[in-house]
Amino acid sequence: MLELLVASLSLALAFFALLDGWYLVRVPCAVLRARLLQPRVRDLLAEQRYAGRVLPSDLDLLLHMNNARYLREADVARAAHLTRCGVLGALRDLNAHTVLAASCARYRRSLRLFEPFEVLTRLQGWDDRAFYLEARFVSLRDGFVCALLRFRQHVLGTSPDRVVQHLCKRRVEPPELPEDLKHWISYNETSSQLLRAESGLSDRKDQ
C-alpha cells in the first residue's frame, strides 16, 4: 500500500513538474462544466463571464499577476465560451478544429494577490478563415478593465461561415468588425507578408 501511495505521489509530482499539469486539468474541466452544467448560449455574439482570482502561483517578482497568466486565464475562458455557444460542438460535427493564430494583450492595471476578477469573452466576428474574440479582465473590486486581450482563432478543415451556418441552420452574414480590430488584422497581414518575403515563401499562406 505504501509503495502504491509513493508511486501515485511520484506520478502526480511528475505530471505537474514536467508537464503543465494544472493547465491540462483546468481546460477539460472548464469545457465539461460548460457542456454539462451551464446553459447553452444561443447568441453567438453574447458576452460570457468566467470568474477567477489571483493565486500565489500567478504572481511575478513584483507581486502582480504575471502577464503570461492573463493569456492562460483567457485561454480557459475562451474554451468555455466556445463550448457554451456551440462552436466547438459544430467543429466536431464538421470534422474540423481550431487553433490560435494570433493574439495581443494590452495591460492597463495590475491584478494583485487574491484579487477577484472576471474574464468577459465575446466573439467580435469572423472572416473566411478565422473567428475573432476579445477578452476583458475586469476587477470585481471596482469594475476596472485591467487588461484587454484579442485573439484570432483560425479554423482548419472547414470555414467559419460553415460553422455558423451549421449552428444557426441558415447562412448568417458576419457582423461589421470594429475599426481597431481591422487595424490589428491589417497589421497581422503586413507582418505575415514581411516574414514570408524574408524566408522566400511569399506564396505561402500563414495559418
C-alpha positions in Angstrom: 0.0 0.0 0.0 2.8 2.4 0.9 4.6 1.6 -2.4 1.4 2.4 -4.3 1.0 5.7 -2.5 4.6 6.7 -3.2 4.2 5.7 -6.8 1.0 7.7 -7.1 2.5 10.8 -5.5 5.5 10.5 -7.8 3.4 10.3 -10.9 1.4 13.3 -9.7 4.6 15.3 -9.0 6.0 14.4 -12.4 2.7 15.4 -14.0 2.9 18.9 -12.5 6.7 19.3 -12.6 7.4 18.0 -16.1 4.1 18.9 -17.8 1.8 21.9 -17.4 -0.4 19.8 -15.2 -2.7 22.4 -13.8 -3.5 23.8 -17.3 -4.1 20.3 -18.6 -6.6 19.7 -15.9 -8.4 23.1 -16.0 -9.2 23.3 -19.7 -11.0 20.0 -19.9 -12.8 20.7 -16.7 -13.9 24.1 -18.0 -15.2 22.5 -21.2 -17.0 19.8 -19.3 -18.6 22.3 -16.9 -19.7 24.5 -19.8 -21.1 21.5 -21.7 -22.9 19.7 -18.8 -23.6 22.2 -16.1 -24.2 25.5 -17.8 -27.0 26.6 -20.1 -26.4 26.8 -23.8 -25.8 30.3 -25.1 -27.8 30.8 -28.4 -26.5 34.2 -29.3 -23.0 33.8 -30.9 -22.2 37.4 -30.1 -23.3 37.4 -26.5 -20.7 38.2 -23.9 -19.9 35.4 -21.4 -18.3 35.7 -17.9 -15.7 33.5 -16.3 -14.7 34.1 -12.7 -11.2 33.9 -11.4 -8.9 35.0 -8.5 -5.2 35.8 -8.4 -3.4 33.0 -6.6 0.2 32.9 -5.2 1.3 30.8 -8.2 0.1 33.6 -10.6 2.5 36.2 -9.2 5.6 37.7 -10.7 8.6 39.1 -8.8 6.7 42.4 -8.3 3.8 40.5 -6.7 1.5 41.3 -9.6 -0.3 38.8 -11.8 2.2 37.5 -14.3 1.5 38.7 -17.8 1.6 35.2 -19.1 -1.2 34.2 -16.7 -3.6 36.6 -18.4 -3.2 34.5 -21.6 -3.7 31.3 -19.7 -6.9 32.5 -17.9 -8.2 33.9 -21.2 -7.5 30.5 -22.8 -9.6 28.7 -20.2 -12.4 31.3 -20.5 -12.3 31.1 -24.3 -12.6 27.3 -24.3 -15.7 27.6 -22.0 -17.1 30.3 -24.2 -16.7 28.4 -27.5 -18.3 25.3 -25.8 -21.4 27.1 -24.5 -22.1 28.9 -27.7 -21.8 25.6 -29.6 -18.7 26.4 -31.8 -16.6 23.5 -30.5 -19.5 21.1 -31.0 -20.1 22.4 -34.5 -16.4 21.9 -35.3 -16.5 18.4 -34.1 -19.6 17.7 -36.2 -17.8 19.0 -39.3 -14.6 17.1 -38.5 -12.7 20.3 -38.2 -10.8 22.1 -35.4 -9.4 25.5 -34.5 -6.0 26.8 -33.5 -4.9 30.1 -32.1 -3.2 32.0 -34.9 -2.6 35.4 -33.3 -3.1 37.2 -30.0 -2.3 40.6 -28.4 -2.6 42.0 -24.9 -3.0 45.4 -23.5 -2.3 45.7 -19.8 -4.0 48.7 -18.0 -3.6 48.0 -14.3 -2.1 45.1 -12.3 -4.2 42.5 -10.7 -2.9 41.7 -7.2 -2.8 38.7 -4.9 -6.2 37.2 -4.1 -7.9 40.0 -6.2 -11.2 38.6 -7.7 -11.8 39.2 -11.4 -14.0 38.2 -14.3 -12.9 37.4 -17.8 -15.5 38.8 -20.2 -15.2 37.0 -23.5 -17.1 37.8 -26.7 -17.0 36.9 -30.3 -16.5 40.0 -32.4 -16.9 38.5 -35.8 -15.3 36.3 -38.4 -14.0 36.3 -41.9 -13.3 33.5 -44.4 -10.6 31.9 -42.3 -10.9 32.8 -38.6 -13.0 33.9 -35.7 -12.0 37.0 -33.8 -12.5 37.1 -30.0 -12.0 39.6 -27.2 -11.3 39.0 -23.6 -11.6 41.7 -20.9 -10.2 41.2 -17.4 -12.4 43.2 -15.0 -11.6 43.6 -11.4 -14.5 42.7 -9.1 -13.3 45.3 -6.6 -14.2 48.3 -8.6 -15.2 47.2 -12.2 -12.0 48.5 -13.8 -10.9 46.8 -17.0 -7.4 45.7 -16.1 -6.4 44.1 -19.4 -7.8 43.6 -22.8 -6.8 40.7 -25.0 -7.6 39.9 -28.6 -7.4 36.6 -30.4 -7.5 35.3 -34.0 -8.9 31.7 -33.8 -8.1 30.1 -37.2 -10.4 27.3 -38.4 -9.0 24.2 -40.1 -11.0 21.7 -42.1 -13.9 24.0 -42.8 -14.7 27.7 -42.7 -16.2 30.0 -40.0 -19.2 30.6 -42.3 -19.9 26.9 -42.4 -19.6 26.6 -38.6 -22.1 29.4 -38.1 -24.4 28.0 -40.7 -24.3 24.6 -39.0 -25.2 26.3 -35.7 -27.9 28.6 -37.0 -29.3 26.3 -39.7 -29.1 29.2 -42.1 -26.5 31.5 -43.7 -25.5 34.4 -41.4 -23.6 37.4 -42.6 -20.7 38.3 -40.3 -21.0 41.5 -38.3 -19.0 44.6 -39.2 -15.7 44.4 -37.4 -14.7 47.3 -35.1 -12.1 49.7 -36.6 -9.4 48.9 -34.0 -9.8 45.2 -34.8 -9.5 45.9 -38.6 -6.2 47.7 -37.9 -4.9 44.7 -35.9 -5.9 42.3 -38.7 -4.1 44.6 -41.2 -1.0 44.6 -39.0 -1.0 40.8 -38.9 -1.3 40.6 -42.6 1.5 43.0 -43.2 3.7 41.1 -40.7 3.0 37.8 -42.4 3.9 39.3 -45.8 7.2 40.6 -44.5 8.1 37.3 -42.8 7.1 35.3 -45.9 9.3 37.6 -48.1 12.2 37.2 -45.7 12.0 33.4 -45.8 11.5 33.2 -49.6 8.0 31.8 -49.1 6.0 34.7 -50.5 3.3 32.5 -52.0 2.7 30.5 -48.8 -0.2 31.4 -46.5 0.1 31.5 -42.7 -2.4 29.8 -40.5 
